């Protein structure tokens, strides 16, 4: 496929040279390709760091009664290992791959929001050191990667480690949500003509569906982190049993994020496999629709299985059974995918390149991990092996044997596109075999250890039969993994400098990213090839025999009526809605549960709050009127109504502040009891959103003063309007839940 | 009493239900619905499920003894019967009805997604407010109103997704969001009920045991009031959610089938003009 000849034929000018070069260009870059690479490099660096933590763990566990590190150091190691691998390795790697590839695969020039993209990348780069600063600030977090309450609360964790964990994850959560919003708008709005949603490369489709999971799951984490931080730093009581809080609620909240999170990690991996296997079998993927449809099923079901992490908590038989059934069900769509990938291989002309080796290992290892996962859905079995090394083995089989192997496949497959050079196949095969043997050695024996009774997160263990020898085998395997990782990094560096030139399409693949030079120019495509199917380059090389003049039907693209800016804001408020739902659930839960302390009915004044509410609702009206004024070309009216909105919003905030001071004056504070904690958290975050809205409105007002608005409509005004109406709608719900329900129905 | 005896003896045989179902089925067949087999099967199946929901022992159990049984009945009325009935309506009938301008205007007003979603979900949530729920159980007329409102608003809910007219239907992605949002709403309600304290619906705490089956329910089936309430909430949440998922998969299946049809008949190279090839890459 000769892209160059197409460019010459169309007589298009040469791409513009980058104006700045060197490090500054990278730091200031808004180019999705460079930002994607920043994500990927960050992920690789933390892979090494997290890997070293794993080696410390394995060294300590190599023999019984070992004292390689102290117990507290060990706790920090496994906490940081898990946190690093999930949040600083896998997520940046899979998001980074998406950021690099999605615009290329859909024939776009860049992502929809390049600056948001840059923000996301740098938040990841900085969140890592923020988390790791904890090591020198008194100790890294040591309560496990899911920081169960009450261990993560004071007085059980008095150092600042957990706080750094909270802050680091909070920053990463914001970055990930931003990336998800970007993906959704990019994929809906920026597809090249002919690239319909049903023709999307499966990696892009998976990234698209994944972005919705992110929008619904990450805010749950953010809300939980906020509540935990409030407990720790402001004396809240969300998760402290001794003051009426519920440690179980933390588990519910965390796993409501945590389970979808594992699908957030694996869906892009599925996408990679769906790209790699067909290309190296020289066959189109079998059952494209089933792979695409089952992805939606997984996304949906992923939110209804979280309590399978809590079978040993004592939720009651009915709840346990329902979650067990749902957990078994979610295996079905994944099985559908495995079937389709396997059938794609069948009858194909298989080339055992390094990416293909990693992909095939993925198939076996992920399936194996998936099967052990389904075994956990059998509740009696779960009760025996929960939090044992059987669980550790399961999670590493899916996360490492699955996801990381897929990421390696992605690197070997797309490195040529990113750099213009092939990775060394020899080093690649060393990488693969060291990892394949090392991985299985490390983690297979852990199934047995778990069934023999070894619990996870133990600093050491007694000298029971076989425990020592299996642990030693596992440690040896870990060193093989380390060696394989070194080979990988070496391969990256050496091949970047001296690898064989790759050309546009070294693998003879079929998706759009292969229709542009390696590495792609800044604008990605000088010409986007015509898109008539799911494999544009294959279609170009194999034009259809009949020459029916069907008009431009092959070039159609579904028009999306909604604007890009509005779509992005809607996605954002979707995620914010989830954030508030969690806080409202916390309020509602503690209102229902029996507790002593302040009674809402006695301290709240629904009438006054109702008047305050009217001001806020009126501000929605004035905002709507502002839009109407602009539509009529009345810029003075526009300014007047924006100013009115600002004033009304400020009055509302003032009213809130007065209520808060009155309550605090009566010693109803955030730390007093659960009412205070939940009330101030919920209304506080809402007030924060109002405040941010006022800042946005002030910006609009300033722009309006400088005459920046042109009739009949402005995307900026629309977008801020959507945000403002959302904040008002949230207040209506909050008001109903706090004032109306609590006070009137008591 | 054994389960089999319950099944034999506890039917309601409510005359209005029998008449209503017969009228529905009879009217459908008389209007010529039987000519199109897959439509007919769906519609008659819907009528059968309607009858079973309202007159079988499920109704008896739900009206007196078990919150969870009542939940199953409602789920059938909201999630199973309306989709089957809608799938059974031949598009030709709707087209004919739309030619009357007043009917067409009514259809476009009521068939709007916002209306369908709002009324459908709103009705479901409203009837679960304890005061209203108990009122329906205490007064027969309110109960009839409840069931009719479920049926009517659910037909409106499913219309933008399963309605017989293509252009009255949502595009695939908005349809998936529509259904996901509905699943979310019903899941939240289900979760609230599951984790609420027992006695949310006090009617079920001390049932009047006219059939003598309370020992069967409490001891053999293990459905104490708190387990009963929990199971009711779980049924709304998980199996309810699965119905929405099946609808989503149906939407996706229809989407890809239509797309595949268009793939086969798409244009060829000769139609390629330079203007199309120079795709306007967006910045």
Interface residues (C-beta under 8 A of the other chain):
Chain A: X6 X10 X12 X107 X108 X109 X110 X188 X189 X190 X192 X193 X196 X197 X198 X199 X288 X289 X292 X293 X296 X297 X300 X301 X303 X304 X316 X317 X318 X319 X322 X325 X326 X329 X523 X524 X525 X527 X528 X529 X530 X532 X533 X543 X544 X546 X547 X548 X549 X550 X551 X552 X553 X554 X555 X558 X581 X588 X589 X592
Chain B: X171 X172 X173 X176 X180 X183 X187 X188 X192 X194 X195 X196 X197 X227 X230 X231 X234 X237 X238 X241 X242 X244 X245 X248 X249 X252 X253 X255 X256 X259 X260 X262 X263 X265 X266 X267 X268 X269 X270 X271 X272 X273 X274 X276 X277 X278 X279 X280 X281 X282 X283
